[in-house]
Each structure stands twice: as structure tokens, then as C-alpha cells.
């Protein structure tokens, strides 16, 4: 069996988003619930809405020389098999950015938090994303505010194909692109994936044990909503990692 990497067309993003949720829920990854909550207990609609948003990002980035948003997938193939027999083994979303007049950090935080329902859940999400985004930005800017960089929007392997090198296949595609573009790569890794990234030249910059502080002055109802989502998501640990441009090494 071999694994073939292909770029995902816009119309294929819904399949990737659906597979992403299946992968991150087997077993459940708490941080995925922070980034990709299910709205109104409707998994199918949430996936469709997320895919539509991602399709828009890809289409908007296509003519943009400063930002490229590319989904790739690894398909498992066997000798003599047809395209219909191929299975999705994993996927990744690579984002390549030349810093410019991008939205403010606060705008990014508010956008991410709006994935959660208004009230305590959204306030919790905003505080959590503030910790993560500020940490990532602090380290990235420390190397120079105008350095082009790449990042991973998502990166997953389907359960039945884990420990078979799929992660390396998907990573190496992005590393080649980043090297050609002379870009640093900044990622937010789960502790379980740190060793994979380290084998590909990434170094740890900071370990974040996520613990948002509940603001004072919330009503009892909103505070209860905060506590409910906090209990469902925490504990979460994230590791900020970097692979500097080969040009600087």
C-alpha cells in the first residue's frame, strides 16, 4: 500500500472537515472542542457551515499573493486499485502568509470565539483563545515582525492509518513548500505530537497549560455557562513550536 498526496479542490473540503471531526474525536481531543464546537447539537450542519467558511477562505486566498490557504490529503492506494477504492488516510491545511495589514489580534480572537454560543461559553472561549493567540504571536514576532511564515490550520490522520507515517508525508509536503518560499513555520502542537514535529526540525518555544480566568461581575447564569464549558474542555495543554526558515540556519 502506498500513500499519495493531493491538493484538495474547494468542493472536497466538506469531506475533509467531516473526516477531521471523526479523527479528533477518536479518541476525543479537548482542544478540538475549543476550536470546533458542535452548534446546537447538529453535527451535520456544523460541518457544513465550517466547510463553507473554509471554502470561502480558500477562494479568497487564490488570487492573493500574500496568503495561500491550501488543503492537502493523503490517499491510501494499492496496486491495481481504482480511484473508488482509495481511502482517505489523513489531511492537512497549510497556510502560507506574508505579514501585512492583517486583522488585529483582537479581531482574530473574537472571530474564533464566535464559534461558541453567546454567553459564558463564548466568554470562556475568548479568554482561552487570547492566551493561545498572544503566546503564538509573542514568539513569532520575537524573530522579526515582517518574516513570512507558514502554519497548520489542521493536521490529522484517520484512526485506521495511524503509526504508518502519514503524518510525516503530510508534513514533508508543507516543509518543502515553506523551504521554497523561505518561510518559518509556527504551529500549536498537542503534547502527543511533539516528537513527530521534533523529528522534522521543529523546536519547542513554550508549553501552555490552558487555564483562562473567569472575569468578575458575571451573572450566575453566565458564570454557570462558563463553568460548564470549562469542565467539558479542560485540561488542555498546547505546545508552541517553530521551524525557522532554512535560509536562516
CORRATA-V692838 format. One record per backbone hydrogen bond with DSSP energy under -0.5 kcal/mol. NH is the residue of the N-H (numbers start at 1). CO is the residue of the C=O. E is the energy in kcal/mol with one decimal. If there is no record, write none. Layout:
nh=NH co=CO e=E
nh=NH co=CO e=E
//
This chain:
nh=2 co=77 e=-2.8
nh=4 co=75 e=-2.5
nh=6 co=73 e=-2.5
nh=8 co=71 e=-2.8
nh=9 co=7 e=-0.5
nh=12 co=9 e=-2.0
nh=13 co=10 e=-1.6
nh=16 co=12 e=-1.3
nh=17 co=13 e=-2.8
nh=18 co=14 e=-2.5
nh=19 co=15 e=-2.2
nh=20 co=16 e=-2.7
nh=21 co=17 e=-1.9
nh=22 co=18 e=-1.8
nh=23 co=19 e=-2.7
nh=24 co=20 e=-2.6
nh=25 co=21 e=-1.1
nh=26 co=23 e=-1.3
nh=26 co=27 e=-0.8
nh=28 co=25 e=-0.6
nh=29 co=24 e=-1.5
nh=30 co=28 e=-0.6
nh=32 co=29 e=-1.4
nh=33 co=29 e=-0.9
nh=33 co=30 e=-0.8
nh=34 co=30 e=-1.0
nh=35 co=31 e=-2.1
nh=36 co=32 e=-3.3
nh=39 co=37 e=-0.6
nh=41 co=38 e=-0.6
nh=42 co=39 e=-2.3
nh=43 co=41 e=-0.7
nh=46 co=42 e=-2.2
nh=47 co=43 e=-2.7
nh=48 co=44 e=-2.3
nh=49 co=45 e=-2.9
nh=50 co=46 e=-2.6
nh=51 co=47 e=-2.6
nh=52 co=48 e=-2.2
nh=53 co=49 e=-2.1
nh=54 co=50 e=-2.5
nh=55 co=51 e=-2.8
nh=56 co=52 e=-1.9
nh=57 co=53 e=-2.0
nh=58 co=54 e=-2.3
nh=59 co=55 e=-2.4
nh=60 co=56 e=-2.6
nh=61 co=57 e=-1.8
nh=62 co=58 e=-1.2
nh=63 co=59 e=-0.6
nh=64 co=61 e=-1.1
nh=68 co=96 e=-2.5
nh=70 co=68 e=-0.6
nh=70 co=94 e=-3.2
nh=72 co=92 e=-2.9
nh=73 co=6 e=-2.7
nh=74 co=90 e=-2.8
nh=75 co=4 e=-2.8
nh=75 co=73 e=-0.5
nh=76 co=87 e=-3.1
nh=77 co=2 e=-3.0
nh=77 co=75 e=-0.5
nh=81 co=78 e=-2.4
nh=85 co=82 e=-1.2
nh=86 co=82 e=-0.6
nh=86 co=83 e=-1.0
nh=87 co=76 e=-1.4
nh=89 co=74 e=-3.2
nh=90 co=74 e=-1.1
nh=91 co=156 e=-2.2
nh=92 co=72 e=-2.3
nh=93 co=154 e=-2.5
nh=94 co=70 e=-3.1
nh=94 co=92 e=-0.6
nh=95 co=151 e=-2.7
nh=96 co=68 e=-2.8
nh=97 co=149 e=-3.3
nh=98 co=66 e=-2.8
nh=99 co=97 e=-0.6
nh=102 co=100 e=-2.7
nh=108 co=104 e=-2.0
nh=109 co=105 e=-2.4
nh=110 co=106 e=-2.5
nh=111 co=107 e=-2.2
nh=112 co=108 e=-2.3
nh=113 co=109 e=-2.5
nh=114 co=110 e=-1.6
nh=115 co=112 e=-1.5
nh=116 co=113 e=-2.2
nh=122 co=117 e=-1.1
nh=123 co=119 e=-2.1
nh=124 co=120 e=-2.5
nh=125 co=121 e=-2.3
nh=126 co=122 e=-2.5
nh=127 co=123 e=-2.1
nh=128 co=124 e=-2.5
nh=129 co=125 e=-3.1
nh=130 co=126 e=-2.1
nh=131 co=127 e=-1.7
nh=132 co=128 e=-2.0
nh=133 co=129 e=-3.3
nh=134 co=130 e=-2.4
nh=135 co=131 e=-1.7
nh=136 co=132 e=-2.4
nh=137 co=133 e=-2.7
nh=138 co=134 e=-2.4
nh=139 co=135 e=-2.0
nh=140 co=136 e=-2.3
nh=141 co=137 e=-2.9
nh=142 co=138 e=-1.1
nh=143 co=139 e=-0.5
nh=143 co=140 e=-1.3
nh=144 co=141 e=-1.3
nh=147 co=144 e=-1.3
nh=149 co=97 e=-2.5
nh=150 co=184 e=-2.5
nh=151 co=95 e=-2.1
nh=152 co=186 e=-0.5
nh=153 co=93 e=-3.0
nh=153 co=151 e=-0.6
nh=154 co=93 e=-0.8
nh=156 co=91 e=-2.7
nh=158 co=89 e=-2.5
nh=161 co=158 e=-2.3
nh=162 co=159 e=-1.3
nh=164 co=161 e=-0.7
nh=169 co=165 e=-1.8
nh=170 co=166 e=-2.4
nh=171 co=167 e=-2.5
nh=172 co=168 e=-2.9
nh=173 co=169 e=-1.3
nh=174 co=170 e=-1.3
nh=175 co=171 e=-2.6
nh=176 co=172 e=-2.1
nh=177 co=173 e=-1.7
nh=178 co=174 e=-2.8
nh=179 co=175 e=-2.6
nh=180 co=176 e=-2.2
nh=181 co=177 e=-1.9
nh=182 co=178 e=-0.5
nh=182 co=179 e=-0.8
nh=183 co=178 e=-2.7
nh=184 co=148 e=-1.8
nh=185 co=243 e=-2.1
nh=186 co=150 e=-2.6
nh=187 co=241 e=-2.3
nh=189 co=187 e=-0.6
nh=189 co=239 e=-3.1
nh=191 co=237 e=-0.5
nh=193 co=190 e=-2.0
nh=194 co=190 e=-0.6
nh=194 co=191 e=-1.1
nh=197 co=193 e=-1.9
nh=198 co=194 e=-2.7
nh=199 co=195 e=-1.8
nh=200 co=196 e=-0.6
nh=200 co=197 e=-1.3
nh=201 co=198 e=-1.8
nh=202 co=197 e=-2.0
nh=203 co=242 e=-2.5
nh=205 co=240 e=-3.4
nh=206 co=240 e=-1.3
nh=208 co=206 e=-0.5
nh=208 co=238 e=-3.7
nh=209 co=207 e=-0.6
nh=210 co=208 e=-0.9
nh=210 co=236 e=-2.0
nh=218 co=215 e=-0.6
nh=223 co=219 e=-2.8
nh=224 co=220 e=-2.1
nh=225 co=221 e=-1.9
nh=226 co=222 e=-2.4
nh=227 co=223 e=-2.6
nh=228 co=224 e=-2.0
nh=229 co=225 e=-2.2
nh=230 co=226 e=-2.6
nh=231 co=227 e=-2.2
nh=232 co=228 e=-1.6
nh=233 co=229 e=-1.5
nh=234 co=230 e=-2.3
nh=238 co=208 e=-2.4
nh=239 co=189 e=-2.7
nh=240 co=206 e=-2.9
nh=240 co=238 e=-0.5
nh=241 co=187 e=-2.4
nh=242 co=203 e=-2.2
nh=243 co=185 e=-2.3
nh=248 co=245 e=-1.8
nh=249 co=246 e=-0.8
//
